[in-house]
Amino acid sequence: MIAVHEKYTLEVNSPAPITSERQLAEYLSVLDRLASKENPTIEEEKYAEVLMVLIEAYEEEHHSIPDASPVEVLRTLMEANNLRQKDLAPIFGTESIVSEVLHRKRDLNKSHIEKLSKRFQVSPAVFF
């Protein structure tokens, strides 16, 4: 077992696959305490890595976010920013191009993605 200070141990003592939200909260709490420690020992760093793997596995299974298409991302960003088609015309050139993109008749091009990522302050990767 990885030796860590008592205040970082879990109720279950040794880390095991997470099976409940309560257990997830406990693991997250311990990981947070370890992450905020200024000079963790090598054992504590290994312990934190184990906790991260277990947390990621649980969250992937129970809290995964489905991939969204570029158009779904764009629609969500428009809604979050109270924008309409005409508000994006300067980015796309015309309202008709905005409409074609939103109705999946035209794909976003590199220029659109660059301008949209700047406009919404998001990574261009969200549109892929």
Summary of the structure (lengths in Angstrom):
residues: 128
radius of gyration: 22.2
end to end distance: 42.1
largest distance: 63.5
contacts: 287
relative contact order: 0.09
helix: 63%
strand: 2%
